[in-house]
Amino acid sequence: WDWWNAWNISGVDFRAGINTETYKYYIDFAAAKGIEYVILDEGWAVNKKADLMQIVPEIDLPAIVEYGRQKGVGIILWAGYWAFDRDMENVCKHYSEMGVKGFKVDFMDRDDQQMTAFNHRAAETAARYGLILDLHGTHKPAGLNRTWPNVLNFEGVHGLEQMKWSPESVDQMKYDATIPFIRQAAGPMDYTQGAMRNATRKNYRPVNSEPMSQGTRCHQLALYVVLDSPLNMLCDSPTNYLREAECTEFIAAIPTVWDETRILGGRMGEYIVTARRSGDTWYVGAITDWTPRDVEVDLAPLGIGGTVEATIFRDGVNADRKASDYKRETIRIDTAEPLKIHLAPGGGFVAVLAPVR
């Protein structure tokens, strides 16, 4: 997510920022990792004009879209709701013809009749032009995506973007362990996880230009299983992901839609263990609040039976001191035995259970 990581990339020979070179770099990274889309967030259109046809001179948008097409990476454009609404038909027609794949629309910020009508109008118009839609800056979903399945995601959540500015008093870990039981019941959410800078409770602080998450690295990885998000972000900088090859490989490969979901344990506001199936592979993710805990997970409800190959990311032995500490291992486990998990404060756990071939 370019905006979340403040366009911070290093080790390149150009000035990083809202410009064509930076987005080509993002596209190269996405193509190398098998990531479907790059979003151009706020800044590609001229600021405070509410006119999405005015593009900043540093951006050659047709060239970026074509470069992405050649690399197999689609482009999604951010748009403020007012600019999108005032010229919706023309904007959707123009950019769909250019080859843009969809829009992330933001700043609706209300759930009254006017904004609800806008969301419906945006969904219908985008669908006519073959465009996907991410309704960011909006209220929780209420079934719109069942009518218009081109609407892939909704915000309506105190997501990871809040860590750019939230004070140390904010308890995001308690929140994370609560939303699966409450907000998620309404439908998918644009939480935007994936931070590679991770902080313990006492080490967290807001740093807008180089943000961090509360909680451990494995907490961030587990959120890709625990949270329902059909259009999933990798919020951090390619530079940070390239340093973290194991975690990046896991995030880039994880499905975003599922064949089956089962909750294997939990207590609202404290912890949750979620299992999701894609084909014949199960993904198990667990997160906790700031309380460390040992959890035994019964895998029998998954109906796997026998031995599976498990790729596991677990909190490292020092994750309570250095939140980025984790251990990855690939082992064979007997699914008749409970899976024993230790979660560090603000911790997490994720496992990929695949049939032995």
N, C-alpha and C positions, 0 to 999 in steps of 0.2 A: 504494500500500500504506500505509494509514493508520498502522499501527504503525511501519513503517520511517521514514516522514517525520515521525513523532511528532505527527501531527495539526496540523502547522504550516502554517496558511494565514494570509494577511495581506490587508489591504484590505477587510475585512468589518466589519460593525457588531455582531457577536456574539462571545462568547468561544469561541474554537476549542477543541475537545476531544472527548471521548466524550459527545456529546449529539446530540439530534435535528437541531438547526440545522446542525451540521457535516456530518452525513451527507446532509442534503438538498442542501448545497452540493456535496458529492462527486457526488451523483446528477445535479445540474444540469451539472456538468463532464462527466461520463461521457456524458450524453445529447447534449450539444453536440458531442462528439467521436466519437460512434458507438461507444462502448465498451459492451460487453454487460452487465458486472456490476460491482457495488461489493461489496467484502468488508468486513464489520464484524469486525475482528480482536479480539484479546484486550481485554476491558474492558467489553463490552456486557452480560455476565452478571455477577452478584455474585461478587466474588473469594473464593476459598478455601472455597466452599460445595459445589463439585462438583455443582451443580444448575442445569441449563440452563433451567429454568423460572423461575428468579429473575433478573429483569432489573433493572439499575440504574435508579433513578428518573429519571435524566437522558435515558434512551432511551425513546421511544415507538415500539416496534418495529412494531406494526401500521400506524402512520401512515407510517413510513419505507418499509415494503414497499409500501404502497398508492401512495405518492408515486413510488416507483421504477416501479411498474406503469404509472402514468399517463405516465411519461416514457420507457417502453420500456427500463428498466434493471432487471435482476434483482438480488436480494440474496442473498449467500452469507454464512453465519455461521461464524466461527471457534469451535472447541470443543476443550477439552482431552480427551484420550482417555478418562480415567477418568470424567469427567462424561458423556461421550457413551455409554460402554459400560454404565454402571450403569442407564441409563434409555433405551436406544437406541430401542426400539419406540415408546415414547410421544413421545420427542423428534422422531423423524422424522415421525410421524403429525401431531403438533401443528403443527410448523412448515411441513410441506408444505401443510396445510390453510390456513395463514396466507398462503401464496404465496411462501415462501422457496424459492430454487432449488437450494440445496445446502449442503454443509458443508465447511469446511477443518478437518481434524482433526489435532491436534498432540500432541507429547510422548510418542509411543510409544517412541522412543529405543532400541529393541532389535530384534533379529531372531530371537528365540527362538520356541518353539512358541506361547507365549501371545500374543505380539504378532502373529505371522503369522495365527493363528486369529482375532484381533480384526479384522485388516484384511479378511479374507474375510467375516466376519460383518457388518462395517460396509458393505462393498460390496453384499452381498445385500440387507440391510435398506434401504439408501438406494435401491437400484434398485426395490424394491417400491413405494416412495412417489414415484418419479419424480424423485429427487434426484441431482444430480451430487456427486462427491466428489473432494477434493484431499487426498491423504494426505501432509501435511507432517510433519516430525519423525519420519520413518520411514526404513527402509533402502531400498536400491535396489530397483527393481521386478524381479519374476521371473515375469511373465506374467499377473498378476491382472487387468490391464486388458484382456486378450484374452478372459477369461471374463466380466468385468463392465465393459463399455465406458463405463459411467457414471463409472468412476474415470478422471479426466482427467489427473492428474498425481501425481508422487511427489517428495519432496525427496531425501534420500540424497545430498546434495551440499553442499560448502563454498561456499554461495551468497553473494549480495551482502549478505545480512543480517549476515554476519561483519564487514563494513566498519564497522559501528556501534561495534565494540569491539576489533577486531584491532590489535595493535601495528604500528608501522612496519616491523618485521622480516618481517612476513607478505608473501609474494610471490604476490599474487593473479593477476598477469599470467602467471606460469609455470603456475599452476594452470589458468587459463582455457584456455591453449594445450595442456593435457594432457587435460582431461576429455572432449573430443569423441572421443578415441581409446580411452578406458577406460570411465569411468562411463556415457557416453552409449550405449555398445553394449548396455547392459541395458534401456534404455527412457527415456521422457521424464523431465525433471527440473525441479523447481520452484526455479530459480535466482534468479528475481525481479530481473531487470535493469531498466535504465531511468533510472539516476542522471543528473541534470542538473548536479550539483556534481562536477567531475572534477579529479583531482589527478595531477601528475607524481610520480615516485618520491620525490623529496626534499620535496615539498609535502604528501604524504598524511599524515594523522593521524586517529585515531578521534575522532569527535564524535557521541556517541550521539543527541543531539536534532536535529542537522542534519548527517546523514552524507554522506559523499562516496564516490565510487568511486576506485579506483586506475585509471590509464590514461586514455585520451582519450575525448572525447564520441563519436567515431566507433567506438571499441571497444565502447561501450555499445550503439550502434545496431546494429552488426554482430552482436552476440550474439543478436539476435532472428532472425537467419538461421542462425548457426552452431549454436545450441543448439536442441534439440527440446523444446518446451514447449507442449502443446495448450491449457493454461489459462495464459495469459501475464499477468504483472503489469506495470503501470506503477508502479514502486516509489516514485517521488518525489511531491512535493506538487503539487496543481493549481496553486498559485501559481507554482511554478517552471516547470511546463509551459506556463502561459499566457504566460510571458516568452519561451519557446522554441518559437514557433509552427511552424517548419519541422520540427524534430525530433519534436514532438508529433504533427503530421499524419502523418509517416512511421510512427511507432510505432503509432498508433491504426488505421492502415489495413493494416498488414502481416498476412498470413494467419497462423493458428496451426496449421493442418494443411496438408499438402502432397501433391501428386500424384506428385512425383518428387524424389529427392535425389541429387546427385552431388558427390563430393569432387574438386576440381580441383587440389589441391596441399596440401602441408603436411609437417611434421616434428614428431613428438610432443614436446611441451614447448617448441616454438619458434614455430610458426605453423600456421595452417590456412586454407584457402580452400574455402568450401562454397557450392554452388549448389542452390537449391530452386525447383521449379516449381509454380505455382498457375494452372491453366488454361493460357493461352498466354503467361503472363508469368513470367520467370525473375528470381529474387532472388539476387544474389551477395554473400556476406559474407566478410570476411577479418579475422583478428586476429593480433597478434604478442605475444610476451613483451616484456620491457623492451629488447630489441635492435631498433633500427630496421632496416628492410630494404626493398629494392626487389624486387617480385615481378612476374613476367610470367605472366599467366593465359591459357591457351589456351581459348577459348570453343567450339572446334569440337565437343567432346564433347556439348555441349548440343543440337546439331542444329538450331540456329536458322536459320543461313544468311542472308546479306545484311545489310542495314542495320536497326538497331533504334534506338528512342529510349531513351536511358539517363538516368535520374535518379540522380545520383551524390552521395554524401556522402563526402568524403575529409578526412584530417587536414589542418588548416591549416598554413601554413608556419611558424607559431610554436607548434605544438602540443607541441613538446618543452619549451617554457617555460611555456605556459598550456594545460593539457590540454583545456579546453573549446573551443579554437580549431578551427574546421572550415570547409570550403568546400562549398557545395551548388551543383550545376549540372545543367542538362538539355541534353544534346547528342545528336547522332546519331553512332553508331559503326558501323564495319564489323566484323562478328563474325568475319571471316576473319583479322583482325589480332589479335595478342595484346593483352590489356588490361594496361596497365602501371600498377602500383600502388606508391606509396611509403607505407610504414607508419612513423609516428613511434614513438618508444619507448612501449611500452604502447598502441600505436595500433590503428586499425581502418579499414575501408573497407566501404561497402555500396553496391550499385547495383541499381536496378530496371530490367530490360531488357524493354521492351514492343514489340510489333510496330508498325511505322509504319502508321498508318491513313490 
